[in-house]
Amino acid sequence: MNHYDRTTVRGFSQADTPVHQSPGSGMSLFQAAMLQHAATVGIGDPSWLSDLEGAGMVAELEREMARFLGVRNVLAVSSGTAALHAALLARGIGQGDEVIVTPYSWGQSISPVLFVGATPVFADILPDTLCLDPQSVSDRIGPRTRAILPVHLFGDIAPMDPFLEMARKHGLAVIADGAHAFGAEVEGKSAAGFGDACCFSLGRGKLVSGGEGGLLATNDSGIFKGAMAITQHPSRSRREFGFDCDSVHDLGLNYRLHPLAAALAVAGISDLPGRLANRRAVWTAFREGLGEALVLRPISYPSTDSLAAYGLPLSWEGDPDRRQTFTGLAQEEGVPLRCGPVRSPLHMRLGKADLPFQVKQHQSHLAGSCPVAEAHCAGKELWALSAIDMDTVNPENAFEMGMKLHELAMFQ
C-alpha cells in the first residue's frame, strides 16, 4: 500500500490546524485553513489565481499523485470526465471508431466516447462484481473497435488481465475510469498501473477532493503530451517540452484545473490514510453485521487486494416486487438503504437523451443486449451506504446497520 504523510503545502504547515479531519466528506479544517492562507499570499502571488504554465500548486498535485499512484505522468484537469475525454482524443479515437463500454455506471463514464464522435458499444457485466464481463467484451470486438473502457466500480479494480490480452491481440487501447478506485490495489499496483491510461475524479465524496477536478494518469508519454496539448494553455507545453512556437497550437480545450482546487486536493492528501482506513473498517463491519442474509447478497471483489471501499452496494435476491418495500422498512430502522445507484442501464438511455449530435446506432443499444445489467437495474440493485455516508459513520454504526438488515431479511 502507498502510505502517505502530507503535512506541509508550499510553506503552510498542518501544525497551524491541530485538528484537520472533519466529519463527513466536507472540507477538512486543513483545507479551509489552506484557502485562508491562499487568500493572504495570493495578493502578491498571481499563480494562486491562475497558472497558465501548470506550475505552482497544479504541478505539486501532479507530482504527489504520480508518486501515490506509481506512474510516470499525471495530468490535472477540470474533471474526471475531462480526463477521459482528453485520453480518448490523445489516443486518436474519433469519428467512425467504436469503444467498448459498460452499461452499468454513471453517464459521464461514456459521454466522452460520444463527444469524440465514436460509437459506444455496450458489453454486459458480471453479476457478482458488476464490472465488465470479459467474455461479453470479447464477443463485441469488431473491425471498428479501437478501445476498451472499463470502469472500476465501488472501490474494486475490474479484471484487467483479460482486457489487456484482448488489447494486445487486436491492437486496442485500454483507458479506464478509476473514479471509484483511488486507493485500491492489486498485487501492489494501483488502478493507474493497468492499461494505457486511468482517469480519476477529485469531486465531492472522493478520497482526495479539490471540490472539482480530475486526473489523467499514464505511463504513455504520447498520451501525456497529447492530452496536455489538448487541455492546457500552449505555454505549458513549451515550458515542459521545449516545443518551438510553430509546433504548439492553441486550438485545444480549456480543461485546466484551478490552482485553488489543486491546493485543496494537496491539502486533502493529509486526510487520505485516515479516510481510507475508516471506509475499509466501515465496509468490513457492515459485512460482518449483515452476515448471511438470504435475500441480500453483497457485491464481491475477488480481484482487488486492497479495496478502496467506495460505497456499499448490495444485490436483492428476493421477490423483485418486494425490493422497494424492503428499502422502506430499512429506512424506518435508520439504515439509509435505497434502490440504485444506476437505476437505468446506459445503453437504454441513449435513445432518450437530447444530444447536440446524432449517435450512430449499434445493436448493443437495444433492450436485451445486456441482460445482466438490465435485470440488476430492474429488480436487484441496492445502495446501503454511499461513499459520503461511509465518511459519516463509524464501524460500530455500520455493524449495527448490517445487523438490522440481517434481521429484516429473515422475514422476507
N, C-alpha and C positions, 0 to 999 in steps of 0.2 A: 504494500500500500504506500502511496506517496504521502508522507506526513508533511504537514505544513505549519509553520510558526511565523506568521507575518505580523509584526508589531509596529513597524515604522513606515510611513508613507511620505516621501520627499521632505524629510526633516520634521515631520509631525509624528509624535510618539503616542502609542496607545496608553502610555503611562499617564497622559493627560486625561484619560477617561477610564478610571479604575474599573467600572462596570460597563462592559461593551456588549454583552449579549442581551438582546431584548426579547420578550416573548413573542411568539408568532413569527410571521415572515415579513414583518415590517422592517424599517431601517434600524440598525443597531445604533447604540449610543456612540460607538466609534465612528460609524458612517456619518451620523449627524454632526459630530464634532469636526469631522473632516470637511464637511460643507462649510461650516463656520470658518475653519482655517482657510479654505479656498476663497471665501468672500473677502478675507483680510489680505492675503498675499496676492490675490488676483488683481488688486488695484494697480500693482506695479508689475505684474507678470501676465501679459495677454494670452499666454499659452493655456491658462486655465479657462479662458473664454472660447478660444478657437485655435486649433492647431492643424494647419493645412498639411504640414510635413509629417504628421503622425509621430511626433516626438513626445517628450514630457510624459504625462500620465498614460496616454494611449500606448506608448512604447513600453512603459513599465508593466502595464497589464499584459501585453502580448508576451513579454519575456517570462513573467511569472506563470502564465497559463501554459506556455510551451514547456516549461520545466515541470509543472504539475502533471500535464498530460503525456509527457515523454515523447514529444515530436519536435522536429526542427523548426517548424514555422507555424505561427498563429497570427491571423489577421483579424483585428477587431472591427466590427461593422455595427450597423444600427439595429439589427435584429437577427434572430436565428433564421428567419425566412430570407432575409437579405443574404445571409451566408450561403444558404442552399442555392439561391438564385445565382450568386457570383460563382460558386463552384461549378454549376452546370454550364454557365457561359464560358468560364475559363477552360473547361474541358471540350469546348466546341460543340456542345449539344444544342440543337435548334430545330428549325422547320424541317418536317419530314422524318425526324427521328422518333423513336419510341423509348420510353423509360419505364421499367417495371417497378410498380409501387404497391403499397399496401392499401387495402380498403378500410383498414381499422386504425385510424389516427385522427388527428386534427387536420382541418382543411389546409393549413399552412404547410403541412408536410408535402403536399402535392402541388400547391398553387405555383411554386417556382417552375415546375415542369410545364405547366400551362403557359406561363408568361415568357418562357424562352421559345414558345411556338412548337414544342414537342407534344407527342401524344402520350398520356399516361395509360399504361397497360396494367390492369389490376390482377395480382395473383392472390390466392386465398391465404388464410392464416392457419397456424397450428392451434388446435383447440385448447391445449394445455398452457401455452405461453402467450398466445395472441400475437406473436411475431410472425413475419412472413414464413410461409411453408416452402422450403427449398424445392420440393418436388413440383409444387404448383408454379414456382418461378421458372424452373427448367422447362415446364410444359408451355410457358408463354413466350419463351425466347423465339424471336423470328428474325428475318433478314434485315429489318429496320431497327432492331434493338441496339441501343448504344450504351445503356447504363442500367444498373440495378440500384434502387434507393431504399435500403432497409431502414426501418425506424426502431430504435432501441426503446422499447416501451416500459414504463413503470420502474425504471432503475435497472432493468435487465439488458444485457448485451445480446442481440439477436445471434443466431447460429451462423457465424460469418464464414467459417471454412468452406461450406458448400458454395456460397456466393462467390468467394474468391476463386475457387476452382472453376466455376462457370465463367467468370470474367476472364481468366487465363485462356480457357478453351475457345471462347467466342470473341475475344478482344474487346471486352466491355469495361466501362468504368464502374466502380463501386463507391458511391457517395452516400453517406449515412446521415440520418437525422438523430443526433445524440442528445436532444434537449432534456430527456429524462435521465440520461445515463452518466451525467457528470459525477465522477467519483466511483463509478463501477469499474471492475477489473476482471479480466480472465487471464490466468497464468501470468500475473504481474503486468499485463498490458491494459492500458485504458481503452475506452471505446475508440479513441483517436488513433490507436495503433493498428487499426484494421482498414484496409481499402485505400482508395485514393485520397479521400478527404472525409472528415466528420465535422458536422456543424452543431454548435451548441447555442443555447439561449442564455441571456443574462436578465431575463424578465422576472416578473413577480413570481415568487414561490420557488425559484431555482436556488440551489445550494449557494451559489455566488450570484448576487444580483447587483446590477447597476441601475435598477429601475426599468431600464430598457437597454437593449444591446444584444449582440451576438458575436460568436467566434467561429472562424473557419480554421480548422486545424489540419495540417497536412505535412507529409514528408516529401511531397512532389513540388519541386521548385518551379516547374512550369505552371502548375495550378496557382501557386502562391503569387508569382509575378503577374500572371494573367488576371487573377482576382483583384490584385492591388491596382492594376491599370484600370479595371472596370469600376471599382468602388471608391477610389481615393482621388485626391487632388493630384495633378501631374507632378507637382513639386516633390511629392513623397517618392515617386518612382525615381526621379532624378537624384534625390538625396541618397536613397538606399542602393541604387544600382548604377548610378553614374551615366544614365542614358543621355544622349545629346538631345537638343531641342527638337530635332526632326523625327526622332523615334518615340517621343512621348506625346500623346494626344490628350485632349480634354473633352472627348466625346463619350465619356462613360457616365455612370450613375453616381449620384452623391449619396453613398451609403456610409459615410464616415460616422464613427462613434464620437459623441461629445466628450471632451476631456473630463467634465464633471461626472458623467456616467462611468468613465474609466476609473476615476478616483473612488467613487462609491464601490465599484467592484473590487478594486485592490484592497480598500479598507475592509470589505466584507470577507476577504480571504481569511482574516483572523478568526472569524466565526466558523469557518468551514469544518474543522475537525469536530468541534462540539455539536454542530448542527447535524452532520452526517452520522455521528455516533448516536445521537438521540433518535434520528429517524430509523436507524437499524434496530435500536433497542425497542422502539415502539412497534416496529414490524414484527420482531420476534415475540414480544409479549402478547400482541394481539393474536398471532397464530397459536401460541400456547393456550391462551384463553379460549379460543374457538375450538381447538381440538378437532375431533371427528364429528362433523355435522352433516348428516345425510343429504340435506338439500342445499348445502353451501360448500362449494369447492374453491379453495384458494388457488390463484394462478401460480403455476410452478416456474422456477428459474433454474433449470438444470445446467445452463452453460456459464453462469456468472459466479465466480469465486467470491467476489466482494460486491454485494448488491448496493446500489445507490438508494434503494427504498423510496421510490417516488410514488407515493400513494399506496393504497391497499385495495386492489381490485379483487372481486370475487365472481364466481360463476354460479348462477341459480340453477340447481338441478331438479327442482320440484316442478309442480304444475305451473306453466307459464302464466296462466291467469291469476295465480296467487302471488306473483312476484311483487306487484305494486302494493298489494295489501300487506305483505311482509315488511316492506320498507316503512310503511306507516306504523306498524307495531314496534319496529326497531326504534323509530324516532320518538315514540312515546316513552321508550325506555332510556332515552338520552343518547342513542347511537345515531350519528348523522348518516345513516345508510340511505342511498338513493339509487335510482336507475341511472345508468350511464357509465362512463362519461361520453362515449362517442355517439350512442343512440341511433344514428343512421349511417350505414356504410358509405364511404366516399364515392364509390362508383355509381351509387344510386342518387347522388346529389347533382351530378353534372348536368343532367337534363333540366334541372330546376334552377340552376344558377344563372343569373343575368350578367353574363360576362361581356366585356367590350370586344370580343372576337369570337369566331366560330371554332369550336373544338372538333377536331377530326374524330369521327365516331369509330369505336372499336367494339368488338363483340364482348369484351370484358366489362363494358359499361352497362350491360344489360342485367336485369334481375335474374338471379340464378347462376351467375358466373362465379360467384364467390360464396358458396353455400354455408361454409363455416362462419364467416364473418356476418352473413345475413342472419343466420339463426342466433348467433350470440347477441347481436344488437336487438333482435326482435323479442327475445324472451329470456335471456340469460345474464346479461351484463349487470353488475352491481358495483357500486363505488362506496366502500366503507369509510375510508378516510382519504382526503386529498393530501398532496404534499404540504399544503399550507396547514391543514388540520393537524398533520403529524408534528408540526413545529409548536403547536399549542397544547399538546397533551404530553404526559409523561408515561413511562412504561406501565406504571400501576393503573392509570386510567385506561390504557389500551388493553391491558389484560382483562379488566372488568368489562369493557365493551365486547371483547371477544366472548367472554363467558355469557353475557346477556344474549348474544346472537345464538350461541350454542343452545341455551335453554329454550329460546323461542323456536329454534329449528326442530327441537324434539317433538313439537306438537303440529308440525306441518305434514 
